[in-house]
Amino acid sequence: MSSTTAFELRSTTLTRALPQGVSIERGREPILKFQPALSELGSRVGQPGAMDDQKFFLSWLENRGKTPWLVTSAEKGGRLNGAVLMYEHRFAGYGLRILAAFDETGRRALVSPDVDSTDFAIETCHKLLRSGAQCILMTFRHDEPQLDPRRIAALGSTGMKLRWASREKELAGYLPLLGTLDETLAPMGMKTRKHMRYYMRKAANDLGAEFVATPMITLDEFLELNRSSAYFATEEVARWRYNSFSTIKDPVLYGLRDRDGRWLSVIGGLHAGDYMELYWQMNREELKQYSIGTAMRAFMIDHEISRGTKRLYIEGGTSHTMSNAFVYERCTDLVIMRDHAASRAIPLMVKKFVPKENPLYEFLEHPELEWRSIGGRKG
């Protein structure tokens, strides 16, 4: 559920001091050198896990062919106090200076410093524009009910003519995991609760299903299950999923197998602090009458509760009725674009060359966007 809000732009300045020592690193290897400092930063500012596992996220197939940019703010002693990870689109080997944070929820894209996240997001945009960016999609969270346009006016100090648009989004964020499975399922509808318990028992009784928290699944078994799944991935994606788990600090790879040792379902994700993030799930298709996917999620939730996990996030959301019990979270999408003849072609380029699933494509396609201008002397 999302809405777009148009703001009346007023000329003003920021009222808070922005972070000093803002710098940019480009490329996978230079960014990976920051991993210890990024992990420490996330823990220190109350976003544990937000900047962990960069080797995993930088390897995502959706990000191949893009150049990662890491914007950091550091104190005089060198300690980080803020970071933003973004990706530059490329075409025919050339960087387009079109940057987007591939994190539609805003939980991982921006780790806020001591000043609030809006100030840091705008300072980051300022630095990126000064470094040649033509278009920036920033996704972040903040405390205000909506983004204050007076903050955006601060970008007028770049001297550039800019266009900007924003929208507020409300997303089904996470499932709170309570003390027991029954307590966790209680906020769900009666039918959902009944189905989750029923299919857990049915899988266990009829198939001898066993939940395995650390499955020793071979690559061949993994690929076979993928091919047998209702929503199978390409073999390239499946191989990446299997191999990528060696790069994660605290990986989640759970399995459900029958009494003969055949894998019925496998789930992949990671733990970040006391959260679990689920990224994909494979279920054997020929067992539709057992609703293996529902049974597996019930087993998984029960296991996560026992290990002390407090929140379950599902990447990309879920169509399962369990989502009715999710806590909704808010974030803001902000696009800043240089306003000159060449940049006017950016929306057309994005729509022609970028997949529809891309967050920038999806933003530009929103029917209610209203663009505002910030005047300047140069593009």
Legacy VTK file of the C-alpha trace (Angstrom):
# vtk DataFile Version 3.0
C-alpha trace
ASCII
DATASET POLYDATA
POINTS 379 float
0.000 0.000 0.000
1.584 3.306 -1.025
0.627 6.897 -1.628
2.268 9.865 -3.323
2.227 13.295 -1.757
2.912 16.567 -3.582
4.663 19.250 -1.551
4.816 23.009 -1.971
8.510 23.842 -2.141
9.666 26.746 0.006
13.152 28.215 -0.097
14.880 27.597 3.192
17.950 25.917 4.663
18.577 22.944 6.887
18.374 23.688 10.575
20.705 20.904 11.688
24.408 20.393 11.159
25.061 17.835 8.452
27.709 15.101 8.898
31.257 15.923 7.939
33.830 13.829 6.080
31.441 12.386 3.481
33.266 10.269 0.883
32.528 7.741 -1.868
34.011 4.340 -2.652
33.223 2.646 -5.952
33.530 -1.044 -6.790
33.093 -4.332 -4.984
36.569 -4.859 -3.551
37.067 -1.335 -2.105
33.623 -1.568 -0.476
34.314 -4.994 1.056
37.277 -3.509 2.920
34.730 -1.493 4.912
32.816 -4.563 6.122
34.095 -4.570 9.757
33.450 -0.829 10.113
29.996 -1.145 8.510
29.000 -3.963 10.865
30.154 -1.967 13.869
28.255 1.096 12.630
24.977 -0.814 12.263
25.218 -2.199 15.781
26.154 1.180 17.258
23.306 3.213 15.713
20.558 0.694 16.451
20.402 -1.034 13.070
22.183 -4.342 13.830
22.808 -6.426 10.742
21.792 -3.672 8.320
25.263 -3.427 6.789
26.448 -6.982 7.423
26.997 -9.593 4.692
28.016 -7.141 1.974
29.797 -9.933 0.088
26.411 -11.673 -0.204
24.431 -8.604 -1.297
27.073 -7.404 -3.732
26.935 -10.809 -5.440
23.178 -10.665 -6.133
22.513 -11.472 -9.765
20.203 -8.448 -10.027
23.215 -6.257 -9.229
25.669 -7.817 -11.650
26.600 -5.371 -14.353
26.045 -2.453 -11.965
28.762 -0.561 -10.115
28.244 -0.346 -6.336
28.836 3.031 -4.704
29.304 3.283 -0.945
28.808 6.736 0.560
30.194 7.054 4.088
30.322 9.795 6.679
33.237 9.631 9.105
34.286 11.501 12.204
37.706 13.129 12.435
39.176 9.968 13.956
37.936 7.902 11.022
35.030 6.154 12.788
31.998 5.854 10.511
28.805 7.565 11.580
26.673 6.922 8.486
26.630 4.873 5.274
24.542 4.429 2.121
24.978 1.651 -0.453
23.760 2.328 -3.987
24.230 0.873 -7.467
25.045 2.644 -10.725
23.296 1.392 -13.854
25.525 0.598 -16.814
24.888 0.175 -20.519
27.309 -1.281 -23.068
30.041 -1.133 -20.441
29.536 2.534 -19.600
28.315 3.957 -16.318
25.172 6.028 -16.762
25.423 7.920 -13.454
21.914 6.685 -12.664
22.022 5.457 -9.056
19.485 3.509 -7.026
19.442 1.730 -3.694
18.133 -1.797 -4.309
16.217 -2.002 -1.061
12.551 -1.119 -1.394
11.991 -1.209 2.377
14.781 1.203 3.321
16.090 -1.105 6.046
19.481 -1.807 4.505
20.140 1.010 2.043
20.890 3.772 4.536
22.347 3.516 8.047
21.750 6.813 9.798
24.337 8.844 11.692
23.641 10.908 14.806
21.742 13.523 12.777
18.484 12.135 11.456
18.187 9.998 8.358
16.557 12.703 6.201
19.481 15.077 6.702
21.938 12.316 5.910
19.972 11.222 2.802
20.022 14.783 1.470
23.715 15.243 2.248
24.361 11.968 0.412
22.421 13.229 -2.620
24.473 16.451 -2.476
27.733 14.472 -2.540
26.530 12.193 -5.347
25.409 15.121 -7.511
28.769 16.794 -6.978
30.403 13.518 -8.042
28.551 13.409 -11.358
25.290 11.604 -10.589
22.514 12.415 -13.059
19.641 10.641 -11.294
19.387 9.286 -7.727
16.739 7.081 -6.138
17.151 7.161 -2.362
15.001 4.918 -0.153
15.126 5.561 3.576
13.186 5.700 6.829
12.620 8.737 8.989
10.623 9.827 12.011
8.408 12.501 10.426
4.903 11.612 9.158
6.098 12.663 5.709
9.177 14.109 4.067
9.489 17.846 4.709
10.146 19.610 1.361
12.114 22.341 3.115
14.865 19.755 3.562
15.067 19.229 -0.217
15.569 22.948 -0.786
19.046 22.563 0.749
20.151 20.911 -2.510
19.884 24.324 -4.120
23.360 24.947 -2.733
24.746 22.656 -5.449
24.100 25.440 -7.966
22.455 22.868 -10.248
18.989 22.950 -11.713
17.224 19.876 -10.316
13.891 18.090 -10.426
12.631 15.960 -7.561
9.668 13.815 -6.583
8.927 11.673 -3.549
6.372 9.243 -2.245
5.604 7.693 1.096
5.161 3.908 1.196
3.620 1.651 3.770
4.676 -1.987 3.492
3.861 -5.214 5.306
7.146 -5.245 7.198
7.500 -8.202 9.532
5.744 -10.883 11.528
6.331 -10.467 15.287
7.477 -13.783 16.766
6.074 -14.115 20.262
6.680 -16.585 23.083
4.983 -19.606 21.477
3.669 -20.708 18.093
0.089 -20.334 19.315
0.740 -16.754 20.480
2.389 -15.895 17.166
-0.453 -17.362 15.101
-3.182 -15.779 17.262
-3.356 -12.441 15.331
-3.898 -14.337 12.069
-7.352 -15.227 10.816
-8.943 -18.391 12.161
-8.679 -20.120 8.767
-4.966 -19.292 8.465
-4.225 -20.554 11.981
-6.133 -23.759 11.307
-4.366 -24.402 8.003
-0.872 -23.862 9.381
-1.403 -26.301 12.241
-3.281 -28.805 10.044
-0.642 -28.983 7.318
2.171 -29.306 9.867
0.441 -32.397 11.317
-0.503 -33.787 7.907
3.059 -33.550 6.586
4.430 -35.159 9.739
1.825 -37.950 9.913
1.448 -38.848 6.221
4.958 -38.148 4.908
7.041 -38.510 8.048
8.164 -34.927 7.428
11.109 -33.788 9.547
12.256 -30.181 9.899
16.040 -29.932 9.535
17.690 -26.751 10.793
21.114 -27.510 9.289
20.423 -29.642 6.206
23.331 -31.404 4.530
21.848 -31.004 1.071
24.081 -31.592 -1.942
24.131 -29.308 -4.959
22.541 -32.050 -7.103
19.703 -32.476 -4.575
19.262 -28.728 -4.400
19.023 -28.367 -8.186
16.627 -31.318 -8.437
14.291 -29.746 -5.883
14.463 -26.438 -7.743
13.446 -28.147 -11.014
10.549 -29.834 -9.173
9.277 -26.580 -7.644
6.178 -24.725 -8.754
8.079 -21.437 -9.127
11.494 -22.734 -10.108
14.454 -20.426 -10.679
16.859 -20.652 -13.581
19.790 -22.974 -12.951
22.115 -19.954 -12.774
20.037 -18.427 -9.973
19.698 -21.780 -8.188
23.460 -22.342 -8.257
24.045 -18.827 -6.952
21.594 -19.420 -4.104
23.373 -22.614 -3.114
26.896 -21.201 -3.322
26.152 -17.808 -1.771
25.580 -19.210 1.700
29.296 -19.521 2.295
29.454 -15.699 2.258
26.860 -15.069 4.995
27.843 -14.549 8.633
24.731 -16.234 10.061
22.950 -18.016 7.188
19.522 -19.618 7.226
19.203 -22.808 5.205
16.319 -24.907 6.493
14.900 -28.073 4.985
11.866 -30.327 5.275
12.386 -33.943 4.214
10.159 -37.020 4.188
10.784 -40.383 5.855
12.739 -41.569 2.803
15.135 -38.612 2.970
13.649 -36.792 -0.046
13.660 -33.002 0.270
10.152 -31.521 0.271
11.022 -27.878 0.881
14.083 -25.705 1.439
14.167 -22.121 2.710
17.052 -19.662 2.432
17.793 -16.417 4.224
19.886 -14.970 7.012
19.819 -13.843 10.622
20.579 -10.213 11.454
20.570 -9.562 15.179
17.315 -10.995 16.497
15.643 -10.795 13.062
15.311 -13.476 10.409
15.112 -12.488 6.745
13.644 -15.027 4.325
14.797 -14.594 0.720
13.446 -17.631 -1.108
11.596 -20.909 -0.647
11.403 -24.013 -2.853
8.530 -26.503 -2.464
8.032 -29.798 -4.299
5.155 -29.146 -6.690
3.598 -32.627 -6.950
2.543 -32.507 -3.282
-0.016 -29.721 -3.598
-2.539 -31.560 -1.427
-0.098 -31.244 1.487
0.419 -27.484 1.053
4.113 -28.043 1.725
4.904 -24.327 1.611
2.455 -23.578 4.431
3.670 -26.521 6.492
7.291 -25.466 6.044
6.608 -21.905 7.178
4.837 -23.168 10.289
7.785 -25.449 11.134
10.180 -22.559 10.476
8.271 -20.081 12.671
8.184 -22.600 15.511
11.952 -23.120 15.200
12.714 -19.387 15.067
10.662 -18.787 18.207
12.673 -21.474 20.011
15.969 -19.778 19.087
14.774 -16.363 20.305
14.126 -14.614 16.994
11.792 -11.607 17.400
10.894 -10.619 13.826
10.428 -12.479 10.542
10.937 -10.447 7.363
10.068 -11.893 3.952
11.913 -10.312 1.032
9.436 -9.017 -1.524
6.494 -9.684 0.787
4.171 -12.670 0.636
0.733 -13.396 -0.804
0.104 -15.901 1.990
-2.712 -14.904 4.336
-0.229 -14.896 7.217
0.699 -11.398 5.983
-2.495 -10.103 7.625
-0.651 -10.372 10.953
2.407 -8.418 9.756
3.391 -5.083 11.274
3.368 -2.334 8.648
6.407 -0.111 8.264
6.899 3.173 6.443
9.660 4.435 4.185
10.227 7.202 1.650
11.350 7.034 -1.961
13.083 10.225 -3.103
14.269 10.799 -6.677
16.579 13.698 -7.493
17.345 14.310 -11.157
19.451 16.928 -12.896
17.279 19.142 -15.060
18.920 19.585 -18.450
18.299 18.331 -21.956
20.187 15.038 -21.604
18.693 14.120 -18.230
15.173 14.632 -19.555
15.735 11.393 -21.476
16.464 9.374 -18.323
12.875 8.202 -17.703
12.644 6.954 -21.296
16.017 5.187 -20.980
14.961 3.507 -17.744
11.678 2.297 -19.234
13.440 0.985 -22.338
16.480 -0.726 -20.838
15.628 -1.497 -17.196
13.470 -4.476 -16.072
10.018 -3.607 -14.744
10.928 -5.173 -11.386
13.640 -2.539 -10.930
12.773 -0.048 -8.120
13.601 2.993 -10.280
11.364 1.750 -13.120
8.556 1.118 -10.653
8.939 4.586 -9.138
8.901 6.409 -12.481
5.808 4.465 -13.569
3.780 5.614 -10.564
0.757 7.466 -11.979
0.549 10.131 -9.261
4.109 11.441 -9.224
4.409 15.220 -9.151
7.750 16.763 -9.937
9.096 19.940 -8.376
12.063 22.065 -9.419
15.008 23.550 -7.587
16.540 26.384 -9.603
20.248 26.688 -10.266
22.874 28.148 -12.526
24.250 24.990 -14.122
23.331 21.374 -14.959
LINES 1 380
379 0 1 2 3 4 5 6 7 8 9 10 11 12 13 14 15 16 17 18 19 20 21 22 23 24 25 26 27 28 29 30 31 32 33 34 35 36 37 38 39 40 41 42 43 44 45 46 47 48 49 50 51 52 53 54 55 56 57 58 59 60 61 62 63 64 65 66 67 68 69 70 71 72 73 74 75 76 77 78 79 80 81 82 83 84 85 86 87 88 89 90 91 92 93 94 95 96 97 98 99 100 101 102 103 104 105 106 107 108 109 110 111 112 113 114 115 116 117 118 119 120 121 122 123 124 125 126 127 128 129 130 131 132 133 134 135 136 137 138 139 140 141 142 143 144 145 146 147 148 149 150 151 152 153 154 155 156 157 158 159 160 161 162 163 164 165 166 167 168 169 170 171 172 173 174 175 176 177 178 179 180 181 182 183 184 185 186 187 188 189 190 191 192 193 194 195 196 197 198 199 200 201 202 203 204 205 206 207 208 209 210 211 212 213 214 215 216 217 218 219 220 221 222 223 224 225 226 227 228 229 230 231 232 233 234 235 236 237 238 239 240 241 242 243 244 245 246 247 248 249 250 251 252 253 254 255 256 257 258 259 260 261 262 263 264 265 266 267 268 269 270 271 272 273 274 275 276 277 278 279 280 281 282 283 284 285 286 287 288 289 290 291 292 293 294 295 296 297 298 299 300 301 302 303 304 305 306 307 308 309 310 311 312 313 314 315 316 317 318 319 320 321 322 323 324 325 326 327 328 329 330 331 332 333 334 335 336 337 338 339 340 341 342 343 344 345 346 347 348 349 350 351 352 353 354 355 356 357 358 359 360 361 362 363 364 365 366 367 368 369 370 371 372 373 374 375 376 377 378
